[in-house]
Amino acid sequence: MYVIAHGGAGGPVDEPVPRQAVLDEAVDAGRTAATPLDAVVETVRVLESSPRFNAGVGGSVQSDGVVRTDAGVMTSDRSVGAASSMPGVEHASEVARLVMEETPHVCVAGVHAVDLADAYDVPVGVDLWSERTREQWADEDPPANDDVRSQLEWLREDFGGAPEGDSSNEGRDAHHESDTVGAVATDGETVAALTSTGGRWRALAGRVGDVPQVGSGFFCTHAGGASSTGSGEDIVRVTLARRAVDHLELGRDPQEAAELAIEEFEDITGSDAGVVVMDAEGRAGSAFNSDAMQTARYAHGSDDEDDGSGASEE
Ligand SMILES: NC(=O)C[C@H](N)C(=O)O
């Protein structure tokens, strides 16, 4: 099984070495999975359980002091599942898979997604706070939860106010909000792509970004798959993952596809993002225009194909 994973695009990374070790471990978990779908879920589960990433445990905290998780998954036969805005759900990846496999829908949200998870024995009521998010939240002074207008004023300081002003990510990485995770995998026949996140730090309660939106945070066809990361409000405007896969469909290799998609994203939005891409042969590519994006891969034709170390810190 070929797998590529990322740990989010954003500012310079705190403690890149142990973080890379978790990414490598995640790809190792995915490589031994039975199917590409199992592979992306196994890979992302490892990252969701690590407080070093903004997914599952350690996810960003919304304006009402609640961590909510989102994920989306797609396979090359165009099966899709997504779940969003889930308090207390560590493995949003598993709920996205449940939506794909067990429901006639493509996205389930909020407490109803939590109920669905519970009905299929995905653990709920999990404490998603990490030491780091607890400390950071202690420094915040949000207005009362029932005062939504004041909350909006308060969070605009961070989100730049106007929609197109959202490109400014200055200072936001200190909030560890850029560490969304994702993976693409193939066995040479079918492909799967999955992205999982806690969203953005002190976003309005109930805010949902690109991650569970098909074509924005994730996309997959017979040509290959992609997983995006960065400012969700900007990624959705260009459907970044779809754009990367379109380039594969047009015959580009995965590295070219990733680079072209990020160039187009930057031209249109002026914002920062990253994307990982894998084609159906297991060739991988990645690109970002932020300061950093760590990836790990076990890919066809890459240096690590033989030894399986899978590491690539960028
Ligand atoms: N760090 C991220 O990638 C955040 C995610 N794209 C979101 O906007 O929810």
PDBQT file of the ligand as one rigid body, heavy atoms in Angstrom, charges set to zero:
ROOT
HETATM    1  N1  LIG A 401      -5.354  23.972   9.615  1.00  0.00    +0.000 N 
HETATM    2  C1  LIG A 401      -6.232  23.741   8.754  1.00  0.00    +0.000 C 
HETATM    3  O1  LIG A 401      -5.940  23.165   7.746  1.00  0.00    +0.000 OA
HETATM    4  C2  LIG A 401      -7.591  24.259   9.089  1.00  0.00    +0.000 C 
HETATM    5  C3  LIG A 401      -8.686  23.726   8.241  1.00  0.00    +0.000 C 
HETATM    6  N2  LIG A 401      -8.375  23.770   6.830  1.00  0.00    +0.000 N 
HETATM    7  C4  LIG A 401      -9.946  24.511   8.505  1.00  0.00    +0.000 C 
HETATM    8  O2  LIG A 401     -10.072  25.612   8.003  1.00  0.00    +0.000 OA
HETATM    9  O3  LIG A 401     -10.774  24.064   9.252  1.00  0.00    +0.000 OA
ENDROOT
TORSDOF 0
